[in-house]
Amino acid sequence: MAVTPNASSSSAAPPFKHFVADLDVRSDSSVKELAKLVVESGRVPDIIVNNAGTINKNNKLWQVPAEEFDMVIDTNVKGIANIMRHFLPLMIEKKHGIIVNISSGWGRSAAAEVAPYCASKWAVEGLTKSVAKELPPGVAVIALSPGVINTDMLTSCFGSSSALYQTPENWAPNAAQMILNFTVEDNGASLTV
């Protein structure tokens, strides 16, 4: 998570441009502790890109081990929910903020052998749209599909043909520009980079 200070932040807070932390988003208590640290720093984020995600190995649903299925659901759904649970109240309190939940094209369609992943990303889409209806003015949540990016996750599904797709380094500038231009009017939207 990177936290960028805003102009209204308290001058008593320690000066920093970014706050980076390593945590397991599947753990509600870990996310709660992170939110506490962020509050203590006086730097509630304006934008959070809720990007933790994992995928199952290509397999028919009945051949996906229960532990692997749980890892996908716990990371991709519970992780998204944990971040929103602990950071939306902070944004609501300051009457400003946007959370971008990273979804997938497979959260709007389906594919064989990645049913747990597809189910988790459909859940991200539904969770985002539902939470959007609960938010007061000034705060928004958005589901964002990054498109097809040549990552380790893509390679696990597509093998060597994943090299045909754009790299994260080529994708990031366009995605960053898009995310930085989101407004509260985008609340509840399902968008694609």
MDTraj code that builds the backbone (N, CA, C; nanometers):
import mdtraj as md
import numpy as np

residues = "MET ALA VAL THR PRO ASN ALA SER SER SER SER ALA ALA PRO PRO PHE LYS HIS PHE VAL ALA ASP LEU ASP VAL ARG SER ASP SER SER VAL LYS GLU LEU ALA LYS LEU VAL VAL GLU SER GLY ARG VAL PRO ASP ILE ILE VAL ASN ASN ALA GLY THR ILE ASN LYS ASN ASN LYS LEU TRP GLN VAL PRO ALA GLU GLU PHE ASP MET VAL ILE ASP THR ASN VAL LYS GLY ILE ALA ASN ILE MET ARG HIS PHE LEU PRO LEU MET ILE GLU LYS LYS HIS GLY ILE ILE VAL ASN ILE SER SER GLY TRP GLY ARG SER ALA ALA ALA GLU VAL ALA PRO TYR CYS ALA SER LYS TRP ALA VAL GLU GLY LEU THR LYS SER VAL ALA LYS GLU LEU PRO PRO GLY VAL ALA VAL ILE ALA LEU SER PRO GLY VAL ILE ASN THR ASP MET LEU THR SER CYS PHE GLY SER SER SER ALA LEU TYR GLN THR PRO GLU ASN TRP ALA PRO ASN ALA ALA GLN MET ILE LEU ASN PHE THR VAL GLU ASP ASN GLY ALA SER LEU THR VAL".split()
xyz = np.array([
    [0.0847, -0.1162, 0.0000],
    [0.0000, 0.0000, 0.0000],
    [0.0893, 0.1225, 0.0000],
    [0.0622, 0.2162, -0.0834],
    [0.1316, 0.3446, -0.0822],
    [0.0321, 0.4516, -0.0434],
    [0.0691, 0.5339, 0.0509],
    [-0.0179, 0.6403, 0.0969],
    [0.0481, 0.7720, 0.0599],
    [-0.0233, 0.8559, -0.0122],
    [0.0276, 0.9870, -0.0492],
    [-0.0440, 1.0918, 0.0336],
    [0.0320, 1.1780, 0.1019],
    [-0.0317, 1.2779, 0.1864],
    [-0.1085, 1.3793, 0.1039],
    [-0.2087, 1.4404, 0.1677],
    [-0.2829, 1.5455, 0.0997],
    [-0.2580, 1.6775, 0.1698],
    [-0.3013, 1.7853, 0.1106],
    [-0.2740, 1.9186, 0.1623],
    [-0.3379, 1.9432, 0.2980],
    [-0.4465, 1.8749, 0.3291],
    [-0.5152, 1.8994, 0.4548],
    [-0.4579, 1.8177, 0.5700],
    [-0.3525, 1.7406, 0.5443],
    [-0.2940, 1.6586, 0.6490],
    [-0.2327, 1.7449, 0.7576],
    [-0.2359, 1.6952, 0.8781],
    [-0.1809, 1.7668, 0.9927],
    [-0.0315, 1.7878, 0.9765],
    [0.0158, 1.9075, 1.0090],
    [0.1589, 1.9347, 0.9976],
    [0.2369, 1.8666, 1.1081],
    [0.1687, 1.8168, 1.2131],
    [0.2356, 1.7480, 1.3220],
    [0.2752, 1.6057, 1.2826],
    [0.2172, 1.5523, 1.1772],
    [0.2477, 1.4164, 1.1339],
    [0.3869, 1.4126, 1.0738],
    [0.4546, 1.2989, 1.0851],
    [0.5891, 1.2890, 1.0271],
    [0.5839, 1.3067, 0.8761],
    [0.6795, 1.3799, 0.8195],
    [0.6774, 1.4025, 0.6746],
    [0.7200, 1.2758, 0.5986],
    [0.6417, 1.2372, 0.5023],
    [0.6767, 1.1290, 0.4121],
    [0.5915, 1.1403, 0.2875],
    [0.6415, 1.0846, 0.1788],
    [0.5643, 1.0853, 0.0558],
    [0.4875, 0.9550, 0.0386],
    [0.5457, 0.8455, 0.0869],
    [0.4819, 0.7153, 0.0698],
    [0.4946, 0.6356, 0.1983],
    [0.3978, 0.5531, 0.2209],
    [0.3962, 0.4620, 0.3350],
    [0.3838, 0.3232, 0.2751],
    [0.4835, 0.2394, 0.2924],
    [0.4822, 0.1068, 0.2326],
    [0.4810, 0.0038, 0.3451],
    [0.3914, -0.0927, 0.3356],
    [0.3820, -0.1971, 0.4365],
    [0.3569, -0.3309, 0.3685],
    [0.4127, -0.4343, 0.4241],
    [0.3921, -0.5708, 0.3764],
    [0.2976, -0.6394, 0.4737],
    [0.1830, -0.6846, 0.4252],
    [0.0898, -0.7538, 0.5121],
    [0.0064, -0.8527, 0.4336],
    [-0.0578, -0.9421, 0.5062],
    [-0.1462, -1.0416, 0.4479],
    [-0.2878, -0.9857, 0.4528],
    [-0.3408, -0.9448, 0.3380],
    [-0.4742, -0.8843, 0.3346],
    [-0.5841, -0.9830, 0.3720],
    [-0.5531, -1.1129, 0.3722],
    [-0.6515, -1.2126, 0.4148],
    [-0.6786, -1.2026, 0.5647],
    [-0.5864, -1.1423, 0.6372],
    [-0.5978, -1.1306, 0.7825],
    [-0.6641, -0.9980, 0.8198],
    [-0.7867, -1.0055, 0.8687],
    [-0.8580, -0.8854, 0.9099],
    [-0.7798, -0.8089, 1.0161],
    [-0.7195, -0.8799, 1.1116],
    [-0.6460, -0.8120, 1.2187],
    [-0.5222, -0.7409, 1.1652],
    [-0.4568, -0.7963, 1.0644],
    [-0.3408, -0.7295, 1.0049],
    [-0.3814, -0.6018, 0.9323],
    [-0.4925, -0.6077, 0.8603],
    [-0.5407, -0.4885, 0.7897],
    [-0.5872, -0.3834, 0.8903],
    [-0.6514, -0.4279, 0.9963],
    [-0.6941, -0.3358, 1.1024],
    [-0.5730, -0.2647, 1.1630],
    [-0.4661, -0.3380, 1.1874],
    [-0.3430, -0.2796, 1.2430],
    [-0.2811, -0.1799, 1.1447],
    [-0.2827, -0.2131, 1.0161],
    [-0.2313, -0.1204, 0.9151],
    [-0.3121, 0.0092, 0.9165],
    [-0.4439, -0.0023, 0.9200],
    [-0.5291, 0.1173, 0.9231],
    [-0.4971, 0.2023, 1.0458],
    [-0.4733, 0.1379, 1.1577],
    [-0.4375, 0.2092, 1.2807],
    [-0.3056, 0.2857, 1.2620],
    [-0.2069, 0.2202, 1.2012],
    [-0.0786, 0.2863, 1.1763],
    [-0.0947, 0.4060, 1.0827],
    [-0.1784, 0.3896, 0.9815],
    [-0.2020, 0.4989, 0.8875],
    [-0.2686, 0.6160, 0.9596],
    [-0.3677, 0.5890, 1.0435],
    [-0.4349, 0.6946, 1.1189],
    [-0.3344, 0.7654, 1.2104],
    [-0.2502, 0.6878, 1.2784],
    [-0.1508, 0.7469, 1.3683],
    [-0.0515, 0.8349, 1.2934],
    [-0.0291, 0.8036, 1.1660],
    [0.0622, 0.8849, 1.0853],
    [-0.0033, 1.0152, 1.0404],
    [-0.1355, 1.0242, 1.0530],
    [-0.2082, 1.1431, 1.0095],
    [-0.2219, 1.1536, 0.8595],
    [-0.2082, 1.0431, 0.7894],
    [-0.2077, 1.0450, 0.6424],
    [-0.3098, 0.9491, 0.5831],
    [-0.4363, 0.9759, 0.6017],
    [-0.5394, 0.8911, 0.5419],
    [-0.5323, 0.9081, 0.3902],
    [-0.5236, 0.7974, 0.3161],
    [-0.5055, 0.8065, 0.1706],
    [-0.6264, 0.8636, 0.0982],
    [-0.5984, 0.9315, -0.0124],
    [-0.7032, 0.9804, -0.1013],
    [-0.7485, 0.8703, -0.1964],
    [-0.6528, 0.7852, -0.2379],
    [-0.6804, 0.6756, -0.3315],
    [-0.6109, 0.5503, -0.2792],
    [-0.6849, 0.4399, -0.2792],
    [-0.6256, 0.3089, -0.2500],
    [-0.6519, 0.2208, -0.3706],
    [-0.5464, 0.1591, -0.4230],
    [-0.5616, 0.0587, -0.5276],
    [-0.5548, -0.0763, -0.4568],
    [-0.6677, -0.1410, -0.4485],
    [-0.6874, -0.2659, -0.3758],
    [-0.6531, -0.3798, -0.4712],
    [-0.5245, -0.4172, -0.4760],
    [-0.4722, -0.4972, -0.5856],
    [-0.4273, -0.6386, -0.5493],
    [-0.4373, -0.6806, -0.4247],
    [-0.3917, -0.8157, -0.3915],
    [-0.4725, -0.9172, -0.4706],
    [-0.4054, -1.0156, -0.5253],
    [-0.4770, -1.1162, -0.6018],
    [-0.3907, -1.2375, -0.6299],
    [-0.4576, -1.3497, -0.6477],
    [-0.3905, -1.4741, -0.6842],
    [-0.4846, -1.5555, -0.7723],
    [-0.4316, -1.6579, -0.8350],
    [-0.5108, -1.7417, -0.9254],
    [-0.4808, -1.8879, -0.8972],
    [-0.5755, -1.9742, -0.9268],
    [-0.5525, -2.1179, -0.9123],
    [-0.4755, -2.1718, -1.0322],
    [-0.4103, -2.2850, -1.0139],
    [-0.3476, -2.3539, -1.1274],
    [-0.4592, -2.4032, -1.2184],
    [-0.4385, -2.3972, -1.3471],
    [-0.5408, -2.4429, -1.4415],
    [-0.5858, -2.5837, -1.4041],
    [-0.7158, -2.5975, -1.3776],
    [-0.7712, -2.7262, -1.3391],
    [-0.9222, -2.7174, -1.3369],
    [-0.9870, -2.8297, -1.3601],
    [-1.1324, -2.8350, -1.3439],
    [-1.1646, -2.8134, -1.1967],
    [-1.2758, -2.7489, -1.1674],
    [-1.3104, -2.7137, -1.0299],
    [-1.2966, -2.8320, -0.9348],
    [-1.3465, -2.9486, -0.9751],
    [-1.3456, -3.0635, -0.8854],
    [-1.2050, -3.1202, -0.8645],
    [-1.1071, -3.0677, -0.9400],
    [-0.9685, -3.1102, -0.9215],
    [-0.8829, -3.0031, -0.8527],
    [-0.9426, -2.8890, -0.8228],
    [-0.8707, -2.7836, -0.7498],
    [-0.8723, -2.8210, -0.6019],
    [-0.7549, -2.8362, -0.5398],
    [-0.7525, -2.8699, -0.3971],
    [-0.8231, -2.7617, -0.3147],
    [-0.8889, -2.8031, -0.2080],
    [-0.9641, -2.7107, -0.1226],
    [-0.8757, -2.5970, -0.0725],
    [-0.7519, -2.6270, -0.0366],
    [-0.6614, -2.5238, 0.0148],
    [-0.6324, -2.4176, -0.0919],
    [-0.6183, -2.4613, -0.2165],
    [-0.5924, -2.3681, -0.3265],
    [-0.7158, -2.2814, -0.3526],
    [-0.8336, -2.3444, -0.3514],
    [-0.9580, -2.2697, -0.3682],
    [-0.9710, -2.1643, -0.2583],
    [-0.9468, -2.2053, -0.1339],
    [-0.9562, -2.1116, -0.0210],
    [-0.8586, -1.9954, -0.0351],
    [-0.7367, -2.0222, -0.0814],
    [-0.6362, -1.9162, -0.0990],
    [-0.6864, -1.8123, -0.1991],
    [-0.7441, -1.8572, -0.3094],
    [-0.7944, -1.7643, -0.4110],
    [-0.9092, -1.6806, -0.3540],
    [-1.0061, -1.7446, -0.2909],
    [-1.1220, -1.6724, -0.2366],
    [-1.0794, -1.5800, -0.1227],
    [-0.9963, -1.6310, -0.0332],
    [-0.9547, -1.5501, 0.0820],
    [-0.8740, -1.4277, 0.0402],
    [-0.7869, -1.4432, -0.0575],
    [-0.7062, -1.3295, -0.1039],
    [-0.7902, -1.2331, -0.1864],
    [-0.8591, -1.2856, -0.2864],
    [-0.9261, -1.1998, -0.3842],
    [-1.0570, -1.1396, -0.3364],
    [-1.1251, -1.2047, -0.2430],
    [-1.2534, -1.1527, -0.1939],
    [-1.2374, -1.0964, -0.0526],
    [-1.1903, -1.1794, 0.0389],
    [-1.1758, -1.1316, 0.1769],
    [-1.0722, -1.0204, 0.1863],
    [-0.9660, -1.0293, 0.1087],
    [-0.8648, -0.9234, 0.1091],
    [-0.9228, -0.7895, 0.0660],
    [-1.0023, -0.7909, -0.0408],
    [-1.0698, -0.6696, -0.0882],
    [-1.1629, -0.6164, 0.0199],
    [-1.2414, -0.7058, 0.0811],
    [-1.3367, -0.6655, 0.1848],
    [-1.2646, -0.6111, 0.3081],
    [-1.1544, -0.6734, 0.3480],
    [-1.0811, -0.6265, 0.4658],
    [-1.0280, -0.4848, 0.4476],
    [-0.9730, -0.4566, 0.3306],
    [-0.9234, -0.3204, 0.3049],
    [-1.0398, -0.2219, 0.3103],
    [-1.1502, -0.2534, 0.2444],
    [-1.2640, -0.1614, 0.2472],
    [-1.3182, -0.1458, 0.3889],
    [-1.3269, -0.2544, 0.4627],
    [-1.3816, -0.2511, 0.5995],
    [-1.3051, -0.1533, 0.6888],
    [-1.1743, -0.1474, 0.6720],
    [-1.0938, -0.0654, 0.7625],
    [-1.0548, 0.0713, 0.7061],
    [-1.0613, 0.0889, 0.5755],
    [-1.0226, 0.2178, 0.5194],
    [-1.1401, 0.3043, 0.4762],
    [-1.2523, 0.2446, 0.4374],
    [-1.3672, 0.3282, 0.4021],
    [-1.4134, 0.4147, 0.5192],
    [-1.4196, 0.3648, 0.6426],
    [-1.4596, 0.4541, 0.7523],
    [-1.3673, 0.5756, 0.7677],
    [-1.2388, 0.5576, 0.7405],
    [-1.1449, 0.6696, 0.7484],
    [-1.1735, 0.7721, 0.6390],
    [-1.2035, 0.7242, 0.5197],
    [-1.2361, 0.8129, 0.4087],
    [-1.3708, 0.8812, 0.4328],
    [-1.4665, 0.8073, 0.4861],
    [-1.5982, 0.8654, 0.5165],
    [-1.5831, 0.9765, 0.6197],
    [-1.4981, 0.9533, 0.7187],
    [-1.4765, 1.0544, 0.8223],
    [-1.4189, 1.1834, 0.7640],
    [-1.3267, 1.1710, 0.6693],
    [-1.2698, 1.2920, 0.6087],
    [-1.3507, 1.3392, 0.4868],
    [-1.4589, 1.2658, 0.4560],
    [-1.5513, 1.3014, 0.3475],
    [-1.4847, 1.3043, 0.2098],
    [-1.3844, 1.2176, 0.1936],
    [-1.3117, 1.2175, 0.0669],
    [-1.2317, 1.0882, 0.0535],
    [-1.2364, 1.0264, -0.0652],
    [-1.1515, 0.9115, -0.0922],
    [-1.2113, 0.8184, -0.1952],
    [-1.1224, 0.7444, -0.2608],
    [-1.1619, 0.6486, -0.3636],
    [-1.0844, 0.5199, -0.3412],
    [-1.1544, 0.4086, -0.3427],
    [-1.0893, 0.2777, -0.3416],
    [-1.1146, 0.2129, -0.4774],
    [-1.0063, 0.1713, -0.5408],
    [-1.0126, 0.1042, -0.6704],
    [-0.9867, -0.0438, -0.6458],
    [-1.0900, -0.1252, -0.6625],
    [-1.0786, -0.2695, -0.6444],
    [-1.0417, -0.3334, -0.7774],
    [-0.9248, -0.3966, -0.7820],
    [-0.8819, -0.4577, -0.9077],
    [-0.9632, -0.5848, -0.9324],
    [-1.0299, -0.5838, -1.0443],
    [-1.1148, -0.6943, -1.0879],
    [-1.0430, -0.7674, -1.2007],
    [-1.1180, -0.8106, -1.2981],
    [-1.0617, -0.8824, -1.4118],
    [-1.1686, -0.8931, -1.5192],
    [-1.1262, -0.9107, -1.6420],
    [-1.2218, -0.9419, -1.7476],
    [-1.2972, -1.0694, -1.7139],
    [-1.2313, -1.1592, -1.6391],
    [-1.2945, -1.2832, -1.5963],
    [-1.3854, -1.2616, -1.4758],
    [-1.3986, -1.1392, -1.4322],
    [-1.4993, -1.1037, -1.3330],
    [-1.6269, -1.0568, -1.4009],
    [-1.6236, -1.0557, -1.5338],
    [-1.7389, -1.0124, -1.6132],
    [-1.7716, -1.1154, -1.7204],
    [-1.6917, -1.2209, -1.7263],
    [-1.7132, -1.3311, -1.8204],
    [-1.6688, -1.4585, -1.7482],
    [-1.6349, -1.5622, -1.8198],
    [-1.5923, -1.6870, -1.7570],
    [-1.4904, -1.7570, -1.8454],
    [-1.4126, -1.8449, -1.7831],
    [-1.3145, -1.9240, -1.8567],
    [-1.3016, -2.0597, -1.7891],
    [-1.2755, -2.1601, -1.8695],
    [-1.2556, -2.2948, -1.8163],
    [-1.1251, -2.3015, -1.7380],
    [-1.1232, -2.3844, -1.6378],
    [-1.0062, -2.4199, -1.5570],
    [-0.9562, -2.3107, -1.4631],
    [-1.0282, -2.2004, -1.4555],
    [-0.9955, -2.0958, -1.3576],
    [-1.1238, -2.0502, -1.2872],
    [-1.2122, -2.1461, -1.2615],
    [-1.3406, -2.1137, -1.1986],
    [-1.3248, -2.0428, -1.0640],
    [-1.2339, -2.0857, -0.9761],
    [-1.2201, -2.0129, -0.8493],
    [-1.1813, -1.8666, -0.8706],
    [-1.0894, -1.8425, -0.9627],
    [-1.0471, -1.7057, -0.9926],
    [-1.1637, -1.6252, -1.0498],
    [-1.2342, -1.6825, -1.1476],
    [-1.3484, -1.6120, -1.2066],
    [-1.4522, -1.5801, -1.0999],
    [-1.4839, -1.6771, -1.0155],
    [-1.5825, -1.6561, -0.9094],
    [-1.5379, -1.5432, -0.8170],
    [-1.4096, -1.5404, -0.7835],
    [-1.3604, -1.4364, -0.6927],
    [-1.3701, -1.2983, -0.7563],
    [-1.3419, -1.2883, -0.8834],
    [-1.3470, -1.1577, -0.9488],
    [-1.4907, -1.1141, -0.9772],
    [-1.5823, -1.2095, -1.0001],
    [-1.7248, -1.1746, -1.0059],
    [-1.7665, -1.1191, -0.8698],
    [-1.7159, -1.1786, -0.7627],
    [-1.7471, -1.1297, -0.6278],
    [-1.6945, -0.9878, -0.6080],
    [-1.5760, -0.9587, -0.6593],
    [-1.5206, -0.8229, -0.6489],
    [-1.6128, -0.7235, -0.7189],
    [-1.6619, -0.7604, -0.8360],
    [-1.7536, -0.6736, -0.9101],
    [-1.8814, -0.6486, -0.8294],
    [-1.9414, -0.7549, -0.7773],
    [-2.0662, -0.7416, -0.7017],
    [-2.0468, -0.6680, -0.5709],
    [-1.9389, -0.6985, -0.5012],
    [-1.9087, -0.6315, -0.3753],
    [-1.8894, -0.4816, -0.3979],
    [-1.8174, -0.4477, -0.5025],
    [-1.7927, -0.3067, -0.5343],
    [-1.9236, -0.2338, -0.5631],
    [-2.0070, -0.2925, -0.6472],
    [-2.1341, -0.2269, -0.6815],
    [-2.2248, -0.2122, -0.5595],
    [-2.2276, -0.3127, -0.4732],
    [-2.3114, -0.3063, -0.3533],
    [-2.2603, -0.2023, -0.2546],
    [-2.1311, -0.2033, -0.2279],
    [-2.0732, -0.1066, -0.1334],
    [-2.0901, 0.0356, -0.1864],
    [-2.0803, 0.0534, -0.3167],
    [-2.0970, 0.1867, -0.3759],
    [-2.2317, 0.2472, -0.3379],
    [-2.3333, 0.1644, -0.3270],
    [-2.4676, 0.2124, -0.2917],
    [-2.4777, 0.2523, -0.1439],
    [-2.3809, 0.2125, -0.0639],
    [-2.3811, 0.2417, 0.0798],
    [-2.3027, 0.3666, 0.1166],
    [-2.2270, 0.4201, 0.0229],
    [-2.1343, 0.5289, 0.0540],
    [-2.2001, 0.6668, 0.0516],
    [-2.1545, 0.7544, 0.1404],
    [-2.2032, 0.8922, 0.1380],
    [-2.1309, 0.9719, 0.0291],
    [-2.1782, 1.0923, 0.0004],
    [-2.1095, 1.1766, -0.0984],
    [-1.9629, 1.1989, -0.0591],
    [-1.8782, 1.2059, -0.1607],
    [-1.7364, 1.2330, -0.1391],
    [-1.6482, 1.1098, -0.1389],
    [-1.7098, 0.9920, -0.1305],
    [-1.6346, 0.8664, -0.1232],
    [-1.6851, 0.7736, -0.2336],
    [-1.5936, 0.6978, -0.2937],
    [-1.6314, 0.6099, -0.4041],
    [-1.5513, 0.4810, -0.4013],
    [-1.6114, 0.3758, -0.4562],
    [-1.5410, 0.2523, -0.4864],
    [-1.5660, 0.2199, -0.6329],
    [-1.4625, 0.1694, -0.6978],
    [-1.4672, 0.1427, -0.8417],
    [-1.4049, 0.0063, -0.8666],
    [-1.4645, -0.0737, -0.9532],
    [-1.4045, -0.1998, -0.9976],
    [-1.3281, -0.1710, -1.1267],
    [-1.2014, -0.2107, -1.1288],
    [-1.1179, -0.1836, -1.2457],
    [-1.0535, -0.3117, -1.2957],
    [-1.0841, -0.3460, -1.4201],
    [-1.0176, -0.4579, -1.4857],
    [-0.8918, -0.4033, -1.5529],
    [-0.7773, -0.4623, -1.5228],
    [-0.6540, -0.4102, -1.5833],
    [-0.6370, -0.4467, -1.7301],
    [-0.7192, -0.5372, -1.7813],
    [-0.6968, -0.5879, -1.9161],
    [-0.5997, -0.7048, -1.9068],
    [-0.5488, -0.7479, -2.0197],
    [-0.4588, -0.8635, -2.0215],
    [-0.3149, -0.8135, -2.0137],
    [-0.2485, -0.8507, -1.9052],
    [-0.1121, -0.8038, -1.8782],
    [-0.0215, -0.9254, -1.8622],
    [0.0979, -0.9175, -1.9164],
    [0.1947, -1.0267, -1.9096],
    [0.2562, -1.0321, -1.7690],
    [0.1893, -1.1041, -1.6801],
    [0.2370, -1.1224, -1.5430],
    [0.2572, -1.2717, -1.5168],
    [0.3127, -1.3041, -1.4010],
    [0.3269, -1.4450, -1.3630],
    [0.1909, -1.5144, -1.3587],
    [0.0872, -1.4417, -1.3156],
    [-0.0461, -1.5017, -1.3121],
    [-0.0926, -1.5377, -1.4523],
    [-0.0678, -1.4498, -1.5482],
    [-0.1083, -1.4792, -1.6856],
    [-0.0293, -1.5980, -1.7399],
    [0.0996, -1.6012, -1.7109],
    [0.1834, -1.7121, -1.7566],
    [0.1329, -1.8441, -1.7005],
    [0.0822, -1.8425, -1.5761],
    [0.0301, -1.9673, -1.5178],
    [-0.0890, -2.0195, -1.5971],
    [-0.1612, -1.9319, -1.6639],
    [-0.2779, -1.9730, -1.7443],
    [-0.2435, -1.9925, -1.8910],
    [-0.1693, -1.8990, -1.9468],
    [-0.1470, -1.8944, -2.0915],
    [-0.0138, -1.9552, -2.1354],
    [0.0736, -1.9849, -2.0401],
    [0.2056, -2.0367, -2.0752],
    [0.2868, -1.9325, -2.1506],
    [0.3667, -1.9773, -2.2467],
    [0.4574, -1.8865, -2.3174],
    [0.3837, -1.7827, -2.4024],
    [0.2586, -1.8075, -2.4373],
    [0.1849, -1.7084, -2.5173],
    [0.1539, -1.5815, -2.4377],
    [0.1764, -1.5837, -2.3059],
    [0.1568, -1.4615, -2.2265],
    [0.2517, -1.3509, -2.2713],
    [0.3639, -1.3888, -2.3339],
    [0.4606, -1.2893, -2.3826],
    [0.4031, -1.2029, -2.4943],
    [0.2908, -1.2418, -2.5524],
    [0.2280, -1.1633, -2.6584],
    [0.1578, -1.0386, -2.6044],
    [0.1401, -1.0305, -2.4739],
    [0.0646, -0.9213, -2.4121],
    [0.1587, -0.8180, -2.3513],
    [0.1044, -0.7002, -2.3260],
    [0.1857, -0.5905, -2.2746],
    [0.2419, -0.6206, -2.1356],
    [0.3571, -0.5630, -2.1088],
    [0.4220, -0.5811, -1.9795],
    [0.3614, -0.4845, -1.8772],
    [0.3763, -0.5150, -1.7497],
    [0.3295, -0.4215, -1.6473],
    [0.3937, -0.2830, -1.6623],
    [0.5194, -0.2786, -1.7020],
    [0.5886, -0.1504, -1.7188],
    [0.5266, -0.0651, -1.8292],
    [0.4790, -0.1291, -1.9363],
    [0.4122, -0.0552, -2.0440],
    [0.2700, -0.0174, -2.0057],
    [0.2057, -0.0998, -1.9251],
    [0.0675, -0.0789, -1.8838],
    [0.0554, 0.0297, -1.7768],
    [0.1479, 0.0339, -1.6835],
    [0.1366, 0.1180, -1.5634],
    [0.1129, 0.2672, -1.5902],
    [0.1824, 0.3321, -1.6823],
    [0.1566, 0.4754, -1.7011],
    [0.0123, 0.5068, -1.7413],
    [-0.0450, 0.4269, -1.8312],
    [-0.1851, 0.4485, -1.8708],
    [-0.2793, 0.4224, -1.7545],
    [-0.2530, 0.3152, -1.6800],
    [-0.3380, 0.2820, -1.5663],
    [-0.3303, 0.3909, -1.4600],
    [-0.2087, 0.4374, -1.4313],
    [-0.1920, 0.5418, -1.3291],
    [-0.2663, 0.6683, -1.3695],
    [-0.2543, 0.7071, -1.4946],
    [-0.3242, 0.8268, -1.5418],
    [-0.4748, 0.8107, -1.5280],
    [-0.5248, 0.6939, -1.5632],
    [-0.6683, 0.6683, -1.5522],
    [-0.7132, 0.6752, -1.4071],
    [-0.6414, 0.6072, -1.3186],
    [-0.6774, 0.6031, -1.1767],
    [-0.6726, 0.7421, -1.1145],
    [-0.5720, 0.8198, -1.1471],
    [-0.5590, 0.9543, -1.0905],
    [-0.6691, 1.0488, -1.1381],
    [-0.7378, 1.0115, -1.2456],
    [-0.8464, 1.0941, -1.2965],
    [-0.9851, 1.0469, -1.2536],
    [-0.9910, 0.9405, -1.1731],
    [-1.1208, 0.8975, -1.1214],
    [-1.1762, 1.0032, -1.0275],
    [-1.3087, 1.0140, -1.0275],
    [-1.3769, 1.1050, -0.9361],
    [-1.4889, 1.0284, -0.8663],
    [-1.5517, 1.0919, -0.7704],
    [-1.6622, 1.0260, -0.6998],
    [-1.7799, 0.9979, -0.7927],
    [-1.7860, 1.0652, -0.9065],
    [-1.8910, 1.0356, -1.0038],
    [-1.8746, 0.8966, -1.0638],
    [-1.7562, 0.8383, -1.0507],
    [-1.7314, 0.7028, -1.1012],
    [-1.7738, 0.5956, -1.0012],
    [-1.8279, 0.6338, -0.8886],
    [-1.8680, 0.5411, -0.7829],
    [-1.9527, 0.4273, -0.8384],
    [-1.9107, 0.3036, -0.8099],
    [-1.9857, 0.1852, -0.8523],
    [-1.9575, 0.1396, -0.9940],
    [-1.8746, 0.2116, -1.0655],
    [-1.8475, 0.1765, -1.2060],
    [-1.7611, 0.0521, -1.2161],
    [-1.7791, -0.0197, -1.3267],
    [-1.6913, -0.1304, -1.3668],
    [-1.6181, -0.0821, -1.4910],
    [-1.4903, -0.0510, -1.4746],
    [-1.4111, 0.0080, -1.5831],
    [-1.2964, -0.0833, -1.6224],
    [-1.2375, -0.0556, -1.7375],
    [-1.1242, -0.1329, -1.7877],
    [-1.0163, -0.0362, -1.8341],
    [-0.8906, -0.0684, -1.8004],
    [-0.7774, 0.0123, -1.8478],
    [-0.7601, -0.0149, -1.9951],
])
top = md.Topology()
chain = top.add_chain()
for i, resn in enumerate(residues, 1):
    res = top.add_residue(resn, chain, resSeq=i)
    for name in ("N", "CA", "C"):
        top.add_atom(name, md.element.get_by_symbol(name[0]), res)
traj = md.Trajectory(xyz[None], top)
